[in-house]
Amino acid sequence: MSDKMNRIYELLGELDALMQDGIPILPGRIIVNQKELYKITHAFEETVPEEIQDARIIINKKDEIIQEAKLHAERIIQDAENERYNLLNESNLSKAMEEHAEKFRQSVFEECQQIKMQAFNEAQELRLNAKNEAINLKDNSQRYAQEVLVKLEQVLNSLYQDVMNNQQQLQEMKTSESMQKLGNE
C-alpha cells in the first residue's frame, strides 16, 4: 500500500477518535474540537492522492472538459472530412488524369493507325503509278520500236524496189545490148 493510503487510514482513525471524544448533545449530534477537526480535514486534502485530486478537478471542470472534448471531436471530424474531401479530389483528379491519358493514348493510337493507313495507301499509289509508268514506258518503247521497224521496212522496201528497178534496168540494158549485138551481127 502507498504511503498516502496509509496516511488516509491514520487520518480516518484520528477522525474516529475525535468523534469518540466528542460530547453528545442530541441523538446523532456531537460537539468536537474545531481545531482538531480542521487539522484532520486539512491533512486529508494534503494526503489525497493526485489521481483523486485530479478526478475532483475533472469533476469540477467536467462541463468545460466535455465542451473542449466536443470541440476537439468536431475538429477531428472536420479534419477527417477535409482529408476525405482532399483524397476524393485527388482520387477524382487522378481518375480524370487517367481518363485523359487514356483518351490521349487512344487518340495517338488512332492517329498512328491513320498515318500507317495513309502511308500504306500512298505506297500502294506509288507502286501503282510506277507500274503504270512502266507499262506506259513499255508501250511507248514498243510503239517507238514498231515505228522504227515500219520506217525501216519502208526504207528497205524502197531500197528493194530500187534494187529491183535497177536489176530490171540492168536486165533491160543487157537485153537491149544483146539485141543490139545481135542486130549488129
C-alpha positions, 0 to 999 in steps of 0.5 A: 500500500502507498504511503498516502493510503496509509496516511488516509487510514491514520487520518480516518482513525484520528477522525474516529477518535475525535468523534469518540471524544466528542460530547453528545448533545442530541441523538446523532449530534456531537460537539468536537474540537474545531481545531482538531477537526480542521487539522484532520480535514486539512491533512486529508486534502494534503494526503489525497492522492493526485489521481483523486485530486485530479478526478475532483478537478475533472469533476469540477471542470467536467462541463468545460472538459466535455465542451473542449472534448466536443470541440476537439471531436468536431475538429477531428471530424472536420479534419477527417472530412477535409482529408476525405474531401482532399483524397476524393479530389485527388482520387477524382483528379487522378481518375480524370488524369487517367481518363485523359491519358487514356483518351490521349493514348487512344487518340495517338493510337488512332492517329498512328493507325491513320498515318500507317493507313495513309502511308500504306495507301500512298505506297500502294499509289506509288507502286501503282503509278510506277507500274503504270509508268512502266507499262506506259514506258513499255508501250511507248518503247514498243510503239517507238520500236514498231515505228522504227521497224515500219520506217525501216521496212519502208526504207528497205522496201524502197531500197528493194524496189530500187534494187529491183528497178535497177536489176530490171534496168540492168536486165533491160540494158543487157537485153537491149545490148544483146539485141543490139549485138545481135542486130549488129551481127 
